[in-house]
């Protein structure tokens, strides 16, 4: 299987340029050229089909045992699962989530309801990408969890300045997906967004930004080249299906 279009095109060019097509005993340059064009078009179509990835995203499961069981059955049909925080708020709940999802490709960031200890449990399980950028399926996947201070004094809260400084270290390419718990300020945030995250997305401009935190909003918004998605709460049985190829398409779906 060819992984890079350029390599395949070079191969086709060598084959077709060196070929001799009979036309009263003469090489037909037009035929050779047309064949190369047809082969390149076919190759582009094949590569387009090959790189389409199917992801599932959730946020705010909040220890829902019944919906975790539904999630564990649904996730096997996808290339990866994105978890945008507030998934498990206790050690027992985190153990259940990890045990039900192990064996799948999972990218998790913590929410404001999750302590640093919970984040470390997911990290030990190979699921947390909080504060990291990894490459997967042709995309840079960047993750940053927690939220700015809330009126509720939850364990996963960070000052805006700390969020800003730590997110500055997350360098991504144009083809990228950002996963946070908190929305950016002023975008599908119902007044609970982070200005540090807003600064980051305006500077880095990821192709897709997934988040949760605000349970009352389940919407998408396209600003510039970035598609913003506020994931509806998984504790109510909702998830987001993502098809990522040359274009990114999202659809809200039931667990």
MARVO-202451 format. One record per residue (C-alpha): residue number from 1; residue in one letter; x, y, z. Coordinates in steps of 0.5 Angstrom, whole numbers, plus 2048, in hexadecimal, padded with zeros to 3 digits. Example, Ala and Ser with C-alpha at 12.3 -4.5 7.8 and 13.67 -1.06 7.14 Angstrom:
<nodes>
<node><resi>1</resi><resn>A</resn><x>819</x><y>7F7</y><z>810</z></node>
<node><resi>2</resi><resn>S</resn><x>81B</x><y>7FE</y><z>80E</z></node>
</nodes>
This chain:
<nodes>
<node><resi>1</resi><resn>X</resn><x>800</x><y>800</y><z>800</z></node>
<node><resi>2</resi><resn>X</resn><x>803</x><y>807</y><z>7FE</z></node>
<node><resi>3</resi><resn>X</resn><x>803</x><y>80C</y><z>804</z></node>
<node><resi>4</resi><resn>X</resn><x>805</x><y>812</y><z>800</z></node>
<node><resi>5</resi><resn>X</resn><x>802</x><y>815</y><z>7F9</z></node>
<node><resi>6</resi><resn>X</resn><x>809</x><y>818</y><z>7F7</z></node>
<node><resi>7</resi><resn>X</resn><x>80C</x><y>811</y><z>7F7</z></node>
<node><resi>8</resi><resn>X</resn><x>807</x><y>80E</y><z>7F3</z></node>
<node><resi>9</resi><resn>X</resn><x>806</x><y>813</y><z>7EE</z></node>
<node><resi>10</resi><resn>X</resn><x>80E</x><y>812</y><z>7ED</z></node>
<node><resi>11</resi><resn>X</resn><x>80D</x><y>80B</y><z>7EC</z></node>
<node><resi>12</resi><resn>X</resn><x>807</x><y>80C</y><z>7E7</z></node>
<node><resi>13</resi><resn>X</resn><x>80B</x><y>812</y><z>7E3</z></node>
<node><resi>14</resi><resn>X</resn><x>811</x><y>80D</y><z>7E2</z></node>
<node><resi>15</resi><resn>X</resn><x>80C</x><y>807</y><z>7E0</z></node>
<node><resi>16</resi><resn>X</resn><x>808</x><y>80C</y><z>7DB</z></node>
<node><resi>17</resi><resn>X</resn><x>80E</x><y>810</y><z>7D8</z></node>
<node><resi>18</resi><resn>X</resn><x>812</x><y>80A</y><z>7D6</z></node>
<node><resi>19</resi><resn>X</resn><x>80C</x><y>806</y><z>7D3</z></node>
<node><resi>20</resi><resn>X</resn><x>80C</x><y>806</y><z>7CC</z></node>
<node><resi>21</resi><resn>X</resn><x>805</x><y>806</y><z>7C9</z></node>
<node><resi>22</resi><resn>X</resn><x>804</x><y>804</y><z>7C2</z></node>
<node><resi>23</resi><resn>X</resn><x>801</x><y>809</y><z>7BD</z></node>
<node><resi>24</resi><resn>X</resn><x>804</x><y>806</y><z>7B6</z></node>
<node><resi>25</resi><resn>X</resn><x>80A</x><y>804</y><z>7B9</z></node>
<node><resi>26</resi><resn>X</resn><x>80B</x><y>80B</y><z>7BD</z></node>
<node><resi>27</resi><resn>X</resn><x>80A</x><y>80D</y><z>7C4</z></node>
<node><resi>28</resi><resn>X</resn><x>804</x><y>811</y><z>7C6</z></node>
<node><resi>29</resi><resn>X</resn><x>806</x><y>817</y><z>7CB</z></node>
<node><resi>30</resi><resn>X</resn><x>7FF</x><y>819</y><z>7CB</z></node>
<node><resi>31</resi><resn>X</resn><x>7FD</x><y>812</y><z>7CD</z></node>
<node><resi>32</resi><resn>X</resn><x>802</x><y>811</y><z>7D2</z></node>
<node><resi>33</resi><resn>X</resn><x>800</x><y>818</y><z>7D5</z></node>
<node><resi>34</resi><resn>X</resn><x>7F9</x><y>816</y><z>7D6</z></node>
<node><resi>35</resi><resn>X</resn><x>7FB</x><y>810</y><z>7D9</z></node>
<node><resi>36</resi><resn>X</resn><x>7FF</x><y>813</y><z>7DE</z></node>
<node><resi>37</resi><resn>X</resn><x>7F9</x><y>818</y><z>7E0</z></node>
<node><resi>38</resi><resn>X</resn><x>7F4</x><y>813</y><z>7E0</z></node>
<node><resi>39</resi><resn>X</resn><x>7F9</x><y>80F</y><z>7E5</z></node>
<node><resi>40</resi><resn>X</resn><x>7FA</x><y>815</y><z>7E9</z></node>
<node><resi>41</resi><resn>X</resn><x>7F3</x><y>816</y><z>7EA</z></node>
<node><resi>42</resi><resn>X</resn><x>7F1</x><y>80F</y><z>7EC</z></node>
<node><resi>43</resi><resn>X</resn><x>7F7</x><y>80F</y><z>7F1</z></node>
<node><resi>44</resi><resn>X</resn><x>7F4</x><y>816</y><z>7F4</z></node>
<node><resi>45</resi><resn>X</resn><x>7EE</x><y>812</y><z>7F5</z></node>
<node><resi>46</resi><resn>X</resn><x>7F1</x><y>80C</y><z>7F8</z></node>
<node><resi>47</resi><resn>X</resn><x>7F5</x><y>810</y><z>7FD</z></node>
<node><resi>48</resi><resn>X</resn><x>7EF</x><y>815</y><z>7FF</z></node>
<node><resi>49</resi><resn>X</resn><x>7EB</x><y>80E</y><z>801</z></node>
<node><resi>50</resi><resn>X</resn><x>7F1</x><y>80C</y><z>804</z></node>
<node><resi>51</resi><resn>X</resn><x>7F2</x><y>812</y><z>809</z></node>
<node><resi>52</resi><resn>X</resn><x>7EB</x><y>813</y><z>80B</z></node>
<node><resi>53</resi><resn>X</resn><x>7EA</x><y>811</y><z>813</z></node>
<node><resi>54</resi><resn>X</resn><x>7E4</x><y>810</y><z>817</z></node>
<node><resi>55</resi><resn>X</resn><x>7E5</x><y>813</y><z>81E</z></node>
<node><resi>56</resi><resn>X</resn><x>7E0</x><y>813</y><z>824</z></node>
<node><resi>57</resi><resn>X</resn><x>7E0</x><y>819</y><z>829</z></node>
<node><resi>58</resi><resn>X</resn><x>7DD</x><y>819</y><z>830</z></node>
<node><resi>59</resi><resn>X</resn><x>7DD</x><y>81E</y><z>836</z></node>
<node><resi>60</resi><resn>X</resn><x>7DA</x><y>81E</y><z>83D</z></node>
<node><resi>61</resi><resn>X</resn><x>7D8</x><y>817</y><z>83E</z></node>
<node><resi>62</resi><resn>X</resn><x>7D8</x><y>819</y><z>846</z></node>
<node><resi>63</resi><resn>X</resn><x>7D9</x><y>812</y><z>848</z></node>
<node><resi>64</resi><resn>X</resn><x>7D2</x><y>80F</y><z>844</z></node>
<node><resi>65</resi><resn>X</resn><x>7D3</x><y>808</y><z>845</z></node>
<node><resi>66</resi><resn>X</resn><x>7CD</x><y>806</y><z>840</z></node>
<node><resi>67</resi><resn>X</resn><x>7D0</x><y>80B</y><z>83A</z></node>
<node><resi>68</resi><resn>X</resn><x>7D7</x><y>808</y><z>83B</z></node>
<node><resi>69</resi><resn>X</resn><x>7D5</x><y>801</y><z>83A</z></node>
<node><resi>70</resi><resn>X</resn><x>7D2</x><y>804</y><z>833</z></node>
<node><resi>71</resi><resn>X</resn><x>7D8</x><y>808</y><z>832</z></node>
<node><resi>72</resi><resn>X</resn><x>7DC</x><y>801</y><z>832</z></node>
<node><resi>73</resi><resn>X</resn><x>7D8</x><y>7FE</y><z>82D</z></node>
<node><resi>74</resi><resn>X</resn><x>7D8</x><y>804</y><z>828</z></node>
<node><resi>75</resi><resn>X</resn><x>7DF</x><y>806</y><z>828</z></node>
<node><resi>76</resi><resn>X</resn><x>7E2</x><y>7FF</y><z>825</z></node>
<node><resi>77</resi><resn>X</resn><x>7DF</x><y>802</y><z>81E</z></node>
<node><resi>78</resi><resn>X</resn><x>7E3</x><y>808</y><z>81E</z></node>
<node><resi>79</resi><resn>X</resn><x>7EB</x><y>809</y><z>81D</z></node>
<node><resi>80</resi><resn>X</resn><x>7EB</x><y>80D</y><z>824</z></node>
<node><resi>81</resi><resn>X</resn><x>7E7</x><y>810</y><z>829</z></node>
<node><resi>82</resi><resn>X</resn><x>7E8</x><y>817</y><z>82C</z></node>
<node><resi>83</resi><resn>X</resn><x>7E6</x><y>819</y><z>833</z></node>
<node><resi>84</resi><resn>X</resn><x>7E6</x><y>820</y><z>835</z></node>
<node><resi>85</resi><resn>X</resn><x>7E6</x><y>820</y><z>83C</z></node>
<node><resi>86</resi><resn>X</resn><x>7E1</x><y>81F</y><z>842</z></node>
<node><resi>87</resi><resn>X</resn><x>7E1</x><y>817</y><z>841</z></node>
<node><resi>88</resi><resn>X</resn><x>7E2</x><y>814</y><z>848</z></node>
<node><resi>89</resi><resn>X</resn><x>7E2</x><y>818</y><z>84E</z></node>
<node><resi>90</resi><resn>X</resn><x>7E5</x><y>813</y><z>853</z></node>
<node><resi>91</resi><resn>X</resn><x>7EA</x><y>80D</y><z>853</z></node>
<node><resi>92</resi><resn>X</resn><x>7E5</x><y>808</y><z>852</z></node>
<node><resi>93</resi><resn>X</resn><x>7E1</x><y>80B</y><z>84D</z></node>
<node><resi>94</resi><resn>X</resn><x>7E8</x><y>80C</y><z>849</z></node>
<node><resi>95</resi><resn>X</resn><x>7EA</x><y>805</y><z>84A</z></node>
<node><resi>96</resi><resn>X</resn><x>7E3</x><y>803</y><z>847</z></node>
<node><resi>97</resi><resn>X</resn><x>7E4</x><y>808</y><z>841</z></node>
<node><resi>98</resi><resn>X</resn><x>7EB</x><y>805</y><z>83F</z></node>
<node><resi>99</resi><resn>X</resn><x>7E9</x><y>7FE</y><z>840</z></node>
<node><resi>100</resi><resn>X</resn><x>7E4</x><y>7FF</y><z>83B</z></node>
<node><resi>101</resi><resn>X</resn><x>7E7</x><y>802</y><z>836</z></node>
<node><resi>102</resi><resn>X</resn><x>7EE</x><y>7FF</y><z>836</z></node>
<node><resi>103</resi><resn>X</resn><x>7F0</x><y>7FC</y><z>82F</z></node>
<node><resi>104</resi><resn>X</resn><x>7ED</x><y>802</y><z>82C</z></node>
<node><resi>105</resi><resn>X</resn><x>7F1</x><y>808</y><z>82A</z></node>
<node><resi>106</resi><resn>X</resn><x>7EF</x><y>80E</y><z>82F</z></node>
<node><resi>107</resi><resn>X</resn><x>7F1</x><y>815</y><z>82F</z></node>
<node><resi>108</resi><resn>X</resn><x>7EF</x><y>818</y><z>836</z></node>
<node><resi>109</resi><resn>X</resn><x>7F0</x><y>81F</y><z>839</z></node>
<node><resi>110</resi><resn>X</resn><x>7ED</x><y>820</y><z>840</z></node>
<node><resi>111</resi><resn>X</resn><x>7E7</x><y>825</y><z>842</z></node>
<node><resi>112</resi><resn>X</resn><x>7E7</x><y>829</y><z>848</z></node>
<node><resi>113</resi><resn>X</resn><x>7E3</x><y>824</y><z>84C</z></node>
<node><resi>114</resi><resn>X</resn><x>7E9</x><y>81F</y><z>84B</z></node>
<node><resi>115</resi><resn>X</resn><x>7EF</x><y>820</y><z>850</z></node>
<node><resi>116</resi><resn>X</resn><x>7F6</x><y>81F</y><z>84E</z></node>
<node><resi>117</resi><resn>X</resn><x>7F6</x><y>818</y><z>851</z></node>
<node><resi>118</resi><resn>X</resn><x>7F1</x><y>816</y><z>84C</z></node>
<node><resi>119</resi><resn>X</resn><x>7F5</x><y>819</y><z>846</z></node>
<node><resi>120</resi><resn>X</resn><x>7FB</x><y>815</y><z>848</z></node>
<node><resi>121</resi><resn>X</resn><x>7F7</x><y>80F</y><z>848</z></node>
<node><resi>122</resi><resn>X</resn><x>7F5</x><y>810</y><z>841</z></node>
<node><resi>123</resi><resn>X</resn><x>7FC</x><y>812</y><z>83F</z></node>
<node><resi>124</resi><resn>X</resn><x>7FE</x><y>80B</y><z>842</z></node>
<node><resi>125</resi><resn>X</resn><x>7F9</x><y>807</y><z>83E</z></node>
<node><resi>126</resi><resn>X</resn><x>7FC</x><y>80B</y><z>838</z></node>
<node><resi>127</resi><resn>X</resn><x>7F6</x><y>80F</y><z>837</z></node>
<node><resi>128</resi><resn>X</resn><x>7F7</x><y>816</y><z>839</z></node>
<node><resi>129</resi><resn>X</resn><x>7FA</x><y>81B</y><z>834</z></node>
<node><resi>130</resi><resn>X</resn><x>7F9</x><y>821</y><z>839</z></node>
<node><resi>131</resi><resn>X</resn><x>7FF</x><y>826</y><z>837</z></node>
<node><resi>132</resi><resn>X</resn><x>801</x><y>822</y><z>831</z></node>
<node><resi>133</resi><resn>X</resn><x>801</x><y>822</y><z>82A</z></node>
<node><resi>134</resi><resn>X</resn><x>801</x><y>81B</y><z>826</z></node>
<node><resi>135</resi><resn>X</resn><x>801</x><y>819</y><z>81F</z></node>
<node><resi>136</resi><resn>X</resn><x>7FB</x><y>814</y><z>81D</z></node>
<node><resi>137</resi><resn>X</resn><x>7F7</x><y>813</y><z>816</z></node>
<node><resi>138</resi><resn>X</resn><x>7FB</x><y>819</y><z>813</z></node>
<node><resi>139</resi><resn>X</resn><x>7F9</x><y>81E</y><z>818</z></node>
<node><resi>140</resi><resn>X</resn><x>7FC</x><y>821</y><z>81E</z></node>
<node><resi>141</resi><resn>X</resn><x>7F8</x><y>820</y><z>824</z></node>
<node><resi>142</resi><resn>X</resn><x>7F9</x><y>825</y><z>829</z></node>
<node><resi>143</resi><resn>X</resn><x>7F6</x><y>824</y><z>830</z></node>
<node><resi>144</resi><resn>X</resn><x>7F5</x><y>829</y><z>836</z></node>
<node><resi>145</resi><resn>X</resn><x>7F0</x><y>828</y><z>83C</z></node>
<node><resi>146</resi><resn>X</resn><x>7ED</x><y>82B</y><z>842</z></node>
<node><resi>147</resi><resn>X</resn><x>7EA</x><y>832</y><z>842</z></node>
<node><resi>148</resi><resn>X</resn><x>7EB</x><y>839</y><z>845</z></node>
<node><resi>149</resi><resn>X</resn><x>7E8</x><y>83A</y><z>84C</z></node>
<node><resi>150</resi><resn>X</resn><x>7E1</x><y>839</y><z>84D</z></node>
<node><resi>151</resi><resn>X</resn><x>7DC</x><y>83B</y><z>853</z></node>
<node><resi>152</resi><resn>X</resn><x>7DC</x><y>834</y><z>855</z></node>
<node><resi>153</resi><resn>X</resn><x>7E3</x><y>833</y><z>857</z></node>
<node><resi>154</resi><resn>X</resn><x>7E4</x><y>82C</y><z>853</z></node>
<node><resi>155</resi><resn>X</resn><x>7EB</x><y>828</y><z>853</z></node>
<node><resi>156</resi><resn>X</resn><x>7ED</x><y>829</y><z>84C</z></node>
<node><resi>157</resi><resn>X</resn><x>7ED</x><y>831</y><z>84C</z></node>
<node><resi>158</resi><resn>X</resn><x>7F3</x><y>835</y><z>849</z></node>
<node><resi>159</resi><resn>X</resn><x>7F5</x><y>83C</y><z>849</z></node>
<node><resi>160</resi><resn>X</resn><x>7F4</x><y>83F</y><z>842</z></node>
<node><resi>161</resi><resn>X</resn><x>7FB</x><y>841</y><z>842</z></node>
<node><resi>162</resi><resn>X</resn><x>7FE</x><y>83A</y><z>843</z></node>
<node><resi>163</resi><resn>X</resn><x>7F9</x><y>838</y><z>83E</z></node>
<node><resi>164</resi><resn>X</resn><x>7FC</x><y>83D</y><z>839</z></node>
<node><resi>165</resi><resn>X</resn><x>803</x><y>83B</y><z>83A</z></node>
<node><resi>166</resi><resn>X</resn><x>802</x><y>834</y><z>83A</z></node>
<node><resi>167</resi><resn>X</resn><x>7FE</x><y>834</y><z>834</z></node>
<node><resi>168</resi><resn>X</resn><x>804</x><y>838</y><z>830</z></node>
<node><resi>169</resi><resn>X</resn><x>808</x><y>832</y><z>830</z></node>
<node><resi>170</resi><resn>X</resn><x>803</x><y>82E</y><z>82C</z></node>
<node><resi>171</resi><resn>X</resn><x>805</x><y>82F</y><z>825</z></node>
<node><resi>172</resi><resn>X</resn><x>801</x><y>82C</y><z>81F</z></node>
<node><resi>173</resi><resn>X</resn><x>801</x><y>82C</y><z>818</z></node>
<node><resi>174</resi><resn>X</resn><x>7FB</x><y>82F</y><z>814</z></node>
<node><resi>175</resi><resn>X</resn><x>7F8</x><y>828</y><z>813</z></node>
<node><resi>176</resi><resn>X</resn><x>7F6</x><y>827</y><z>81B</z></node>
<node><resi>177</resi><resn>X</resn><x>7F1</x><y>825</y><z>820</z></node>
<node><resi>178</resi><resn>X</resn><x>7F1</x><y>829</y><z>827</z></node>
<node><resi>179</resi><resn>X</resn><x>7ED</x><y>825</y><z>82D</z></node>
<node><resi>180</resi><resn>X</resn><x>7EC</x><y>82A</y><z>833</z></node>
<node><resi>181</resi><resn>X</resn><x>7E7</x><y>829</y><z>838</z></node>
<node><resi>182</resi><resn>X</resn><x>7E5</x><y>831</y><z>839</z></node>
<node><resi>183</resi><resn>X</resn><x>7E3</x><y>834</y><z>832</z></node>
<node><resi>184</resi><resn>X</resn><x>7E6</x><y>83B</y><z>830</z></node>
<node><resi>185</resi><resn>X</resn><x>7E3</x><y>841</y><z>833</z></node>
<node><resi>186</resi><resn>X</resn><x>7DE</x><y>844</y><z>82E</z></node>
<node><resi>187</resi><resn>X</resn><x>7DD</x><y>83D</y><z>82A</z></node>
<node><resi>188</resi><resn>X</resn><x>7D7</x><y>839</y><z>82C</z></node>
<node><resi>189</resi><resn>X</resn><x>7D9</x><y>83A</y><z>833</z></node>
<node><resi>190</resi><resn>X</resn><x>7D3</x><y>83D</y><z>837</z></node>
<node><resi>191</resi><resn>X</resn><x>7D7</x><y>842</y><z>83B</z></node>
<node><resi>192</resi><resn>X</resn><x>7DC</x><y>83C</y><z>83D</z></node>
<node><resi>193</resi><resn>X</resn><x>7E2</x><y>83C</y><z>838</z></node>
<node><resi>194</resi><resn>X</resn><x>7E9</x><y>83D</y><z>839</z></node>
<node><resi>195</resi><resn>X</resn><x>7ED</x><y>843</y><z>836</z></node>
<node><resi>196</resi><resn>X</resn><x>7F3</x><y>840</y><z>836</z></node>
<node><resi>197</resi><resn>X</resn><x>7F0</x><y>83A</y><z>832</z></node>
<node><resi>198</resi><resn>X</resn><x>7ED</x><y>83F</y><z>82D</z></node>
<node><resi>199</resi><resn>X</resn><x>7F4</x><y>843</y><z>82C</z></node>
<node><resi>200</resi><resn>X</resn><x>7F7</x><y>83C</y><z>82B</z></node>
<node><resi>201</resi><resn>X</resn><x>7F2</x><y>83A</y><z>825</z></node>
<node><resi>202</resi><resn>X</resn><x>7F2</x><y>841</y><z>822</z></node>
<node><resi>203</resi><resn>X</resn><x>7FA</x><y>840</y><z>822</z></node>
<node><resi>204</resi><resn>X</resn><x>7FA</x><y>839</y><z>820</z></node>
<node><resi>205</resi><resn>X</resn><x>7F4</x><y>838</y><z>81C</z></node>
<node><resi>206</resi><resn>X</resn><x>7F3</x><y>830</y><z>81C</z></node>
<node><resi>207</resi><resn>X</resn><x>7EE</x><y>82D</y><z>817</z></node>
<node><resi>208</resi><resn>X</resn><x>7E9</x><y>82A</y><z>81D</z></node>
<node><resi>209</resi><resn>X</resn><x>7E9</x><y>82C</y><z>824</z></node>
<node><resi>210</resi><resn>X</resn><x>7E5</x><y>828</y><z>829</z></node>
<node><resi>211</resi><resn>X</resn><x>7E2</x><y>829</y><z>830</z></node>
<node><resi>212</resi><resn>X</resn><x>7DD</x><y>829</y><z>835</z></node>
<node><resi>213</resi><resn>X</resn><x>7DC</x><y>82C</y><z>83C</z></node>
<node><resi>214</resi><resn>X</resn><x>7D5</x><y>830</y><z>83A</z></node>
<node><resi>215</resi><resn>X</resn><x>7D0</x><y>82A</y><z>83A</z></node>
<node><resi>216</resi><resn>X</resn><x>7CA</x><y>82F</y><z>837</z></node>
<node><resi>217</resi><resn>X</resn><x>7CE</x><y>830</y><z>831</z></node>
<node><resi>218</resi><resn>X</resn><x>7CE</x><y>82B</y><z>82B</z></node>
<node><resi>219</resi><resn>X</resn><x>7D0</x><y>82E</y><z>825</z></node>
<node><resi>220</resi><resn>X</resn><x>7D6</x><y>82F</y><z>820</z></node>
<node><resi>221</resi><resn>X</resn><x>7D9</x><y>836</y><z>81D</z></node>
<node><resi>222</resi><resn>X</resn><x>7DE</x><y>837</y><z>817</z></node>
<node><resi>223</resi><resn>X</resn><x>7E2</x><y>83D</y><z>818</z></node>
<node><resi>224</resi><resn>X</resn><x>7E8</x><y>83E</y><z>813</z></node>
<node><resi>225</resi><resn>X</resn><x>7EA</x><y>837</y><z>812</z></node>
<node><resi>226</resi><resn>X</resn><x>7E9</x><y>834</y><z>819</z></node>
<node><resi>227</resi><resn>X</resn><x>7E2</x><y>830</y><z>81A</z></node>
<node><resi>228</resi><resn>X</resn><x>7E0</x><y>831</y><z>821</z></node>
<node><resi>229</resi><resn>X</resn><x>7DC</x><y>82B</y><z>825</z></node>
<node><resi>230</resi><resn>X</resn><x>7D9</x><y>82C</y><z>82C</z></node>
<node><resi>231</resi><resn>X</resn><x>7D8</x><y>824</y><z>82D</z></node>
<node><resi>232</resi><resn>X</resn><x>7D1</x><y>823</y><z>830</z></node>
<node><resi>233</resi><resn>X</resn><x>7D2</x><y>81F</y><z>837</z></node>
<node><resi>234</resi><resn>X</resn><x>7D3</x><y>818</y><z>837</z></node>
<node><resi>235</resi><resn>X</resn><x>7CF</x><y>817</y><z>83D</z></node>
<node><resi>236</resi><resn>X</resn><x>7C9</x><y>818</y><z>839</z></node>
<node><resi>237</resi><resn>X</resn><x>7CB</x><y>813</y><z>834</z></node>
<node><resi>238</resi><resn>X</resn><x>7CE</x><y>818</y><z>82F</z></node>
<node><resi>239</resi><resn>X</resn><x>7D5</x><y>818</y><z>82B</z></node>
<node><resi>240</resi><resn>X</resn><x>7D7</x><y>81B</y><z>824</z></node>
<node><resi>241</resi><resn>X</resn><x>7D9</x><y>817</y><z>81E</z></node>
<node><resi>242</resi><resn>X</resn><x>7DF</x><y>81A</y><z>81A</z></node>
<node><resi>243</resi><resn>X</resn><x>7E1</x><y>818</y><z>813</z></node>
<node><resi>244</resi><resn>X</resn><x>7E8</x><y>81B</y><z>812</z></node>
<node><resi>245</resi><resn>X</resn><x>7EB</x><y>81B</y><z>80B</z></node>
<node><resi>246</resi><resn>X</resn><x>7ED</x><y>821</y><z>806</z></node>
<node><resi>247</resi><resn>X</resn><x>7E7</x><y>824</y><z>80A</z></node>
<node><resi>248</resi><resn>X</resn><x>7E4</x><y>823</y><z>811</z></node>
<node><resi>249</resi><resn>X</resn><x>7DD</x><y>821</y><z>812</z></node>
<node><resi>250</resi><resn>X</resn><x>7D9</x><y>820</y><z>818</z></node>
<node><resi>251</resi><resn>X</resn><x>7D2</x><y>81E</y><z>81B</z></node>
<node><resi>252</resi><resn>X</resn><x>7CF</x><y>81D</y><z>821</z></node>
<node><resi>253</resi><resn>X</resn><x>7CD</x><y>816</y><z>823</z></node>
<node><resi>254</resi><resn>X</resn><x>7CA</x><y>811</y><z>828</z></node>
<node><resi>255</resi><resn>X</resn><x>7CF</x><y>80D</y><z>82C</z></node>
</nodes>
